[in-house]
Amino acid sequence: MKTEKEYSSISGYTVAFVLIILNLFGIGVTAAIHFPIFIILFGAISVACIPGFFLVNPNNSVVLVMFGEYQGTVKESGFHWVNPFFSKRSISLRAQNLESDKIKVNDKVGNPIQIGVILVWQVQNTYKAAFDIDNYEKFVKIQVDAAVRTLAGLYPYDNFDNDGEITLRSGHNEVNKALEETLKHRLEMAGINVIEARIGNLAYAPEIAGAMLRRQQAAAVVAARFKIVEGAVSMVQMALEHLSAQKIVALDEERKAAMVSNLMVVLCGDKDVSPVINAGTLNQ
């Protein structure tokens, strides 16, 4: 299989200068001999050479083909001239951004989600981009869509069990790296270099978004309650130890249980408590 190759073109300024000289010479000869054969001949040559001129802008390229055979690629910016029978196709070498549409797919556990990708890419091999596929820009879009659908099926959107499994929402680095490697493999055949790929949009599908939001809120409340209870137990234990160490008051098991109950209610309650001052004995 052929690969990309550089084509050495002729400077367009040089060829244009030669054609101007030839036409001036033809005009001079025609004026001297009063016979227009030379000006007609040189004029026809100039007209035939005009299709060979072309411009290459910075970070751009022109693929040259003659009668169905690949001749090479001109990447050097400037004014060029080649065989007028060459057909030319311009291919940009600039880095390009692609923000895919949000597509609806199922994650690893079957939840419908909406996901979109941001891709930064550029053409690296002009031969592959021009001849190995039909339309490389359309090819990039379709392969991004296919890669996103495959990736979404490998990870769950979220993991409420917190068992360390990589998820689409929390495992940004791992998921983006996997996405980038997948796209590099898919786009290599088109001569496309993947500079960066990452998830740009991620959300539950509208039909389950409300239920999943309530589930996330419930998980957050449970986690917060766990921390509150854990802290409250530590504080109660510290209070009992200090009371005992400082010999401020002697508490039997029943009174300790009552004190623990009251402290846990105060520390774990959602609302502010109203203190009650006991002016009598501990039992009243």
C-alpha positions in Angstrom: 0.0 0.0 0.0 1.3 3.5 -0.9 2.1 5.9 1.8 2.3 9.7 1.9 5.3 11.3 0.1 6.5 14.8 -0.3 6.3 16.3 -3.8 8.9 18.9 -4.8 7.1 21.6 -6.8 8.5 24.5 -8.7 8.2 28.0 -7.4 5.2 29.7 -8.9 7.1 33.0 -9.0 9.8 31.5 -11.2 7.4 30.0 -13.7 5.3 33.2 -13.7 8.5 35.2 -14.4 9.5 32.9 -17.3 6.0 33.1 -18.8 6.0 36.9 -18.7 9.4 37.0 -20.4 8.2 34.6 -23.1 5.1 36.7 -23.8 7.2 39.9 -23.9 9.6 38.2 -26.3 6.6 37.1 -28.4 5.2 40.6 -28.5 8.6 42.0 -29.6 9.1 39.4 -32.3 5.6 40.0 -33.6 6.2 43.7 -33.8 9.5 43.2 -35.6 8.3 40.7 -38.3 4.6 41.6 -38.3 3.5 38.0 -38.0 1.6 36.9 -34.8 2.7 33.3 -34.7 5.0 33.8 -31.7 2.6 35.8 -29.6 -0.1 33.2 -30.3 2.3 30.3 -29.5 3.6 31.8 -26.2 0.1 33.0 -25.3 -1.2 29.4 -25.7 1.7 28.1 -23.6 0.9 30.6 -20.8 -2.8 29.7 -20.8 -2.0 26.0 -20.6 0.4 26.6 -17.7 -2.1 28.6 -15.6 -3.9 25.5 -14.1 -0.5 24.4 -12.6 -0.4 27.4 -10.2 -1.7 27.0 -6.7 -1.3 28.3 -3.2 -0.5 26.4 0.0 -1.4 28.3 3.2 0.4 27.6 6.5 -0.6 24.3 8.2 -2.3 23.2 5.0 -1.4 20.7 2.2 -2.3 19.9 -1.4 -2.6 16.3 -2.6 -1.6 15.8 -6.2 -3.0 13.1 -8.5 -2.4 12.6 -12.3 -4.7 10.3 -14.3 -5.7 8.4 -11.1 -2.1 8.0 -9.8 -1.0 9.6 -6.6 2.0 11.9 -7.2 2.7 13.3 -3.8 1.7 15.9 -1.3 2.9 19.5 -1.1 3.0 20.8 2.5 5.4 23.7 2.2 3.4 27.0 2.3 3.8 29.4 -0.6 3.1 29.9 -4.3 3.8 26.7 -6.3 3.6 25.4 -9.8 3.2 21.7 -10.9 2.2 19.9 -14.0 -1.1 21.4 -15.2 -2.5 18.0 -15.7 -2.3 17.3 -12.0 -5.6 17.3 -10.1 -5.3 19.0 -6.7 -7.1 18.4 -3.4 -6.5 20.6 -0.4 -6.4 19.0 3.1 -6.0 21.1 6.2 -3.3 20.1 8.7 -4.6 22.3 11.4 -5.9 21.0 14.8 -9.6 20.8 14.8 -12.3 20.6 17.5 -15.2 18.3 17.4 -18.0 18.5 20.0 -20.2 15.6 19.4 -24.0 15.7 19.9 -25.3 14.2 23.1 -26.4 10.7 22.4 -28.6 8.5 24.5 -27.0 5.2 25.5 -27.1 2.6 28.3 -24.3 2.4 30.8 -22.8 -0.9 32.2 -25.8 -1.5 34.5 -28.4 -0.6 31.9 -29.2 2.9 33.0 -30.1 5.3 30.1 -27.6 8.2 30.1 -26.8 11.1 27.8 -23.2 11.5 26.9 -21.1 13.8 24.5 -17.5 14.0 23.7 -15.0 16.7 22.9 -12.3 15.7 20.4 -9.2 17.5 19.3 -7.7 16.0 16.1 -5.7 16.7 13.0 -4.7 15.0 9.8 -1.3 13.4 10.0 -1.2 11.2 6.9 -2.7 13.0 3.8 -2.6 9.8 1.7 -4.8 7.8 4.1 -7.1 10.8 4.6 -7.5 11.3 0.9 -7.6 7.7 -0.5 -8.1 5.1 2.3 -11.6 6.5 3.2 -14.3 8.4 1.4 -14.8 11.4 3.6 -12.4 11.8 6.5 -14.4 14.5 8.4 -17.6 12.4 8.3 -15.5 9.3 9.2 -14.3 11.1 12.4 -17.8 12.0 13.5 -19.2 8.4 12.9 -16.2 6.8 14.7 -16.6 9.2 17.7 -20.2 8.2 18.0 -19.3 4.5 17.9 -16.5 4.9 20.4 -18.8 6.7 22.8 -21.4 4.0 22.7 -18.8 1.3 23.3 -17.2 3.2 26.2 -20.5 3.9 27.9 -21.2 0.2 28.1 -18.0 -0.5 29.9 -18.6 1.7 33.0 -21.5 2.5 35.2 -22.6 6.1 35.4 -22.2 6.1 39.2 -21.5 3.6 42.0 -23.6 4.1 45.1 -21.9 1.2 46.9 -18.5 3.0 46.8 -16.6 -0.3 46.2 -13.8 1.5 44.2 -15.2 0.6 40.7 -14.3 3.1 38.0 -17.4 5.1 36.9 -18.1 7.6 34.2 -18.8 10.4 36.7 -15.8 9.9 39.1 -13.1 8.2 37.0 -12.4 11.1 34.7 -8.7 10.3 34.0 -9.2 6.6 33.4 -12.3 7.0 31.3 -10.8 9.8 29.2 -7.6 7.8 28.7 -9.6 4.8 27.5 -11.7 7.0 25.2 -8.5 8.5 23.7 -6.9 5.1 23.1 -10.1 3.8 21.5 -10.3 6.7 19.1 -6.6 6.6 18.2 -7.1 3.0 17.2 -10.3 3.7 15.2 -8.9 6.8 13.4 -5.4 5.5 12.6 -6.6 4.0 9.3 -7.7 7.4 8.2 -4.4 9.1 9.0 -6.0 11.1 11.9 -3.9 11.9 15.0 -6.0 12.2 18.2 -4.5 15.0 20.3 -7.1 14.9 23.1 -10.4 13.3 23.8 -12.6 13.8 26.9 -16.2 13.5 28.0 -17.8 16.9 27.6 -21.4 16.2 28.6 -22.7 13.5 31.0 -26.1 13.2 32.6 -28.8 10.7 33.2 -31.6 10.5 30.6 -34.6 12.7 31.5 -36.9 9.8 32.2 -34.7 8.6 35.2 -33.0 11.8 36.1 -35.4 12.6 38.9 -35.3 9.2 40.5 -31.5 9.0 40.3 -31.3 12.5 41.9 -33.3 11.4 44.8 -31.2 8.3 45.1 -28.0 10.4 45.2 -29.5 12.7 47.8 -30.5 9.7 49.9 -27.0 8.2 49.6 -25.6 11.6 50.6 -27.9 11.8 53.6 -26.9 8.3 54.8 -23.2 9.2 54.4 -23.6 12.4 56.3 -25.6 10.6 59.1 -22.9 8.0 59.4 -20.3 10.7 59.9 -22.5 12.5 62.4 -23.2 9.4 64.4 -19.5 8.4 64.3 -18.5 11.8 65.6 -21.3 11.9 68.3 -20.1 8.5 69.7 -16.6 9.8 69.9 -17.8 13.0 71.7 -19.9 11.0 74.2 -17.1 8.6 74.9 -14.7 11.6 75.5 -17.3 13.3 77.8 -17.7 10.2 80.0 -14.0 9.7 80.2 -13.4 13.3 81.2 -16.2 13.2 83.8 -14.7 10.0 85.3 -11.1 11.2 85.2 -11.9 14.6 86.8 -14.2 13.0 89.4 -16.8 15.6 88.7 -19.7 13.3 89.3 -20.1 9.6 89.9 -22.5 7.9 87.5 -23.9 4.4 87.7 -24.7 2.5 84.6 -28.3 3.7 84.5 -27.3 7.3 84.7 -24.6 6.8 82.1 -27.2 5.3 79.8 -29.5 8.3 80.3 -26.6 10.7 79.7 -25.5 8.9 76.5 -29.1 8.9 75.3 -29.5 12.6 75.9 -26.1 13.5 74.3 -26.8 11.4 71.2 -30.2 13.1 70.7 -28.6 16.5 71.0 -25.6 15.7 68.8 -27.5 13.8 66.1 -30.7 15.8 66.0 -31.7 17.9 62.9 -33.1 20.7 65.0 -31.8 22.8 67.9 -32.7 21.4 71.3 -34.2 23.3 74.2 -32.1 22.7 77.4 -33.9 21.8 80.6 -32.3 22.8 83.9 -32.7 20.3 86.6 -32.8 22.2 89.9 -33.3 19.0 92.0 -31.4 15.8 92.3 -30.3 13.7 89.4 -33.3 11.4 89.7 -35.8 14.3 89.5 
